[in-house]
Amino acid sequence: MSLTLYAHPFSSYCQKVQIAFYENAVPFAYRLLGPEDPAAIEEQRALWPIGRFPVLVDDGATVAESSIIIEHLQLFHPGPVRLLPDDPKAALTVRFLDRFFDNYVMSAMQVPVFEALRAEGARKDEVMAQARVALDTAYQWLEDHLTGPWAAGEAFSLADCAAAPSLFYADWVHPIGEAFPRVRAYRARLLARPSMARCVEEGRPYRPYFPLGAPDRD
């Protein structure tokens, strides 16, 4: 087995995939996408010209997109933690929640982050106001639909791999208010999970680069 992951430890989507690796103790080589290793950046762009990361290389085969990488791991490198249930209906729920966290929490959080990185940042206040509305809407939906310790109920899944970095960073951008006690408790459980706790520690040295200012917590 030869697995190589091109990623960065402060990236939310990379953390999502790393959680899946750590949950099942799947060994892999880590290629850090940063100025420390310019060759890794060139290799990653050659493998996936779209330029997004993480990217996995499995014995010469390239696998892109975080959700697909996690499903690939379950198919070809399974472990004791089943991140997608065998039941098709239950798996559909998990996939839906994965898309919810990526599209309505992660994406909403990233908009003001990307705007803050822009040289002029002229729309910073407007974009932040829009993000607050979008995130509060997502928090409320999640508050109303959480029924167990994890996103899809009793079992930790792909949905939680997406939720952990989504809610970790979203709470930095727009704190999860006291009106959402279930979401706050869920985020705390995710951060206490050893796989996510490891991701948080690995990303800690890069906090000064967070363009909105990383809070002094977590």
C-alpha positions as CSV (number, residue, x, y, z in Angstrom):
1,M,0.0,0.0,0.0
2,S,1.3,3.4,-0.9
3,L,-0.8,6.4,0.0
4,T,0.3,10.0,-0.4
5,L,-1.8,13.0,0.7
6,Y,-1.1,16.5,-0.6
7,A,-2.5,18.8,2.0
8,H,-2.1,21.6,4.5
9,P,-2.8,21.1,8.2
10,F,-4.7,24.5,8.6
11,S,-7.0,23.8,5.6
12,S,-10.6,22.8,6.6
13,Y,-11.0,20.4,3.7
14,C,-7.7,18.8,4.4
15,Q,-8.6,18.3,8.1
16,K,-11.8,16.7,7.0
17,V,-9.8,14.0,5.1
18,Q,-7.2,13.7,7.8
19,I,-9.9,12.9,10.3
20,A,-10.9,9.9,8.2
21,F,-7.3,8.7,8.1
22,Y,-6.8,9.1,11.8
23,E,-10.1,7.5,12.7
24,N,-8.9,4.2,11.2
25,A,-5.1,4.7,11.7
26,V,-4.5,4.4,7.9
27,P,-0.8,5.1,7.2
28,F,0.0,7.7,4.6
29,A,2.8,10.0,3.5
30,Y,2.0,13.7,4.0
31,R,3.2,16.2,1.4
32,L,2.9,19.7,2.9
33,L,1.6,22.2,0.4
34,G,3.4,25.3,1.4
35,P,6.6,27.3,0.9
36,E,8.5,24.7,2.9
37,D,8.2,22.2,0.0
38,P,7.7,23.9,-3.4
39,A,8.2,20.6,-5.1
40,A,5.0,19.3,-3.5
41,I,3.0,22.2,-4.9
42,E,4.3,21.5,-8.4
43,E,3.5,17.8,-8.0
44,Q,0.0,18.5,-6.7
45,R,-0.8,20.9,-9.6
46,A,0.4,18.3,-12.1
47,L,-1.8,15.7,-10.5
48,W,-4.9,17.9,-10.3
49,P,-4.7,21.1,-12.5
50,I,-7.8,22.4,-10.9
51,G,-5.5,23.4,-8.1
52,R,-7.7,22.5,-5.1
53,F,-6.6,20.3,-2.3
54,P,-6.4,17.8,-0.7
55,V,-5.4,15.4,-3.3
56,L,-4.7,11.7,-2.6
57,V,-2.4,9.4,-4.6
58,D,-3.1,5.8,-4.1
59,D,-0.5,3.5,-5.7
60,G,-0.3,5.9,-8.7
61,A,-4.0,6.7,-9.0
62,T,-5.1,10.3,-8.3
63,V,-8.2,10.9,-6.1
64,A,-9.5,14.4,-5.7
65,E,-12.3,16.1,-3.6
66,S,-12.5,15.5,0.1
67,S,-15.8,13.5,0.2
68,I,-14.6,11.2,-2.6
69,I,-11.3,10.7,-0.9
70,I,-13.0,9.5,2.3
71,E,-15.3,7.2,0.3
72,H,-12.2,5.9,-1.5
73,L,-10.6,5.1,1.8
74,Q,-13.6,3.2,3.0
75,L,-13.7,1.1,-0.2
76,F,-10.1,0.3,-0.5
77,H,-8.5,0.9,2.9
78,P,-11.3,0.1,5.4
79,G,-11.0,0.1,9.1
80,P,-13.1,-0.5,12.2
81,V,-14.8,2.9,11.9
82,R,-17.4,2.8,9.1
83,L,-17.7,6.3,7.9
84,L,-20.5,5.4,5.5
85,P,-23.2,2.9,6.7
86,D,-23.8,-0.1,4.6
87,D,-27.6,0.6,4.5
88,P,-28.2,2.7,1.4
89,K,-30.9,4.9,3.0
90,A,-28.7,5.6,6.0
91,A,-25.8,6.3,3.7
92,L,-27.9,8.8,1.7
93,T,-28.6,10.7,5.0
94,V,-24.9,10.8,5.8
95,R,-24.0,12.0,2.3
96,F,-26.7,14.7,2.5
97,L,-25.3,15.9,5.8
98,D,-21.8,15.9,4.4
99,R,-23.0,18.3,1.6
100,F,-24.9,20.4,4.2
101,F,-21.7,21.1,6.2
102,D,-19.6,21.7,3.1
103,N,-22.0,23.9,1.2
104,Y,-23.8,25.8,4.0
105,V,-21.3,26.0,6.8
106,M,-17.9,25.6,5.3
107,S,-18.6,27.7,2.2
108,A,-20.4,30.4,4.2
109,M,-17.5,30.7,6.6
110,Q,-15.0,30.9,3.8
111,V,-16.5,33.9,2.0
112,P,-15.5,36.6,4.5
113,V,-12.1,34.8,5.0
114,F,-11.4,35.0,1.3
115,E,-12.6,38.6,1.2
116,A,-10.2,39.5,4.0
117,L,-7.3,38.1,2.0
118,R,-8.1,40.4,-0.9
119,A,-5.7,43.4,-1.1
120,E,-8.5,46.0,-1.1
121,G,-11.1,44.1,1.0
122,A,-13.6,46.8,0.1
123,R,-16.6,44.5,0.7
124,K,-15.5,43.1,4.0
125,D,-18.3,44.5,6.2
126,E,-21.0,43.6,3.6
127,V,-19.6,40.1,3.2
128,M,-19.4,39.5,6.9
129,A,-23.0,40.6,7.4
130,Q,-24.1,38.1,4.7
131,A,-22.0,35.3,6.3
132,R,-23.6,35.9,9.7
133,V,-27.1,35.5,8.2
134,A,-26.1,32.4,6.3
135,L,-24.3,30.8,9.3
136,D,-27.2,31.6,11.7
137,T,-29.6,29.9,9.2
138,A,-27.3,26.8,9.1
139,Y,-26.9,26.8,12.9
140,Q,-30.7,26.9,13.4
141,W,-31.3,24.1,10.9
142,L,-28.7,22.0,12.7
143,E,-30.1,22.9,16.1
144,D,-33.5,21.6,15.0
145,H,-32.2,18.4,13.4
146,L,-29.5,17.1,15.7
147,T,-31.0,14.0,17.3
148,G,-27.9,12.1,18.6
149,P,-24.3,12.6,19.7
150,W,-23.2,12.7,16.0
151,A,-24.6,14.3,12.9
152,A,-26.5,11.3,11.6
153,G,-27.3,9.8,15.0
154,E,-25.3,7.3,17.1
155,A,-22.4,6.5,14.8
156,F,-19.5,8.8,13.8
157,S,-19.5,9.2,10.0
158,L,-18.4,11.1,6.9
159,A,-20.9,13.8,8.0
160,D,-18.9,14.4,11.2
161,C,-15.6,14.5,9.3
162,A,-17.1,17.4,7.4
163,A,-18.8,19.0,10.4
164,A,-15.7,19.1,12.6
165,P,-13.6,21.6,10.6
166,S,-16.7,23.4,9.4
167,L,-18.0,24.2,12.9
168,F,-14.5,24.7,14.2
169,Y,-13.7,27.6,11.8
170,A,-17.3,28.8,11.5
171,D,-17.4,29.6,15.2
172,W,-14.3,31.7,14.7
173,V,-16.0,33.7,12.0
174,H,-19.4,34.0,13.6
175,P,-19.6,32.5,17.1
176,I,-22.3,29.9,17.6
177,G,-24.7,31.7,20.0
178,E,-26.4,30.6,23.1
179,A,-29.6,30.1,21.1
180,F,-28.0,27.0,19.6
181,P,-27.1,24.8,22.7
182,R,-27.2,21.5,20.7
183,V,-24.8,22.9,18.1
184,R,-22.4,24.3,20.7
185,A,-22.4,20.9,22.5
186,Y,-21.9,19.1,19.2
187,R,-19.0,21.2,18.3
188,A,-17.4,20.5,21.7
189,R,-17.8,16.8,21.2
190,L,-16.2,17.0,17.7
191,L,-13.2,19.0,19.1
192,A,-12.8,16.4,21.9
193,R,-12.7,13.5,19.3
194,P,-9.0,12.4,19.2
195,S,-8.9,12.6,15.4
196,M,-10.1,16.2,15.3
197,A,-8.0,17.1,18.4
198,R,-5.0,15.9,16.5
199,C,-5.9,18.1,13.5
200,V,-6.4,21.1,15.7
201,E,-2.9,20.7,17.2
202,E,-1.3,20.1,13.8
203,G,-2.8,23.3,12.5
204,R,-2.1,25.4,15.6
205,P,1.3,26.8,14.4
206,Y,-0.5,28.4,11.4
207,R,-3.1,30.4,13.4
208,P,-1.4,33.7,13.0
209,Y,-2.2,33.5,9.2
210,F,-6.0,33.4,9.8
211,P,-6.9,36.7,8.1
212,L,-9.8,37.5,10.5
213,G,-7.7,36.8,13.5
214,A,-7.8,33.5,15.3
215,P,-9.6,33.7,18.7
216,D,-7.6,32.9,21.8
217,R,-9.4,29.6,22.5
218,D,-9.9,26.1,21.2
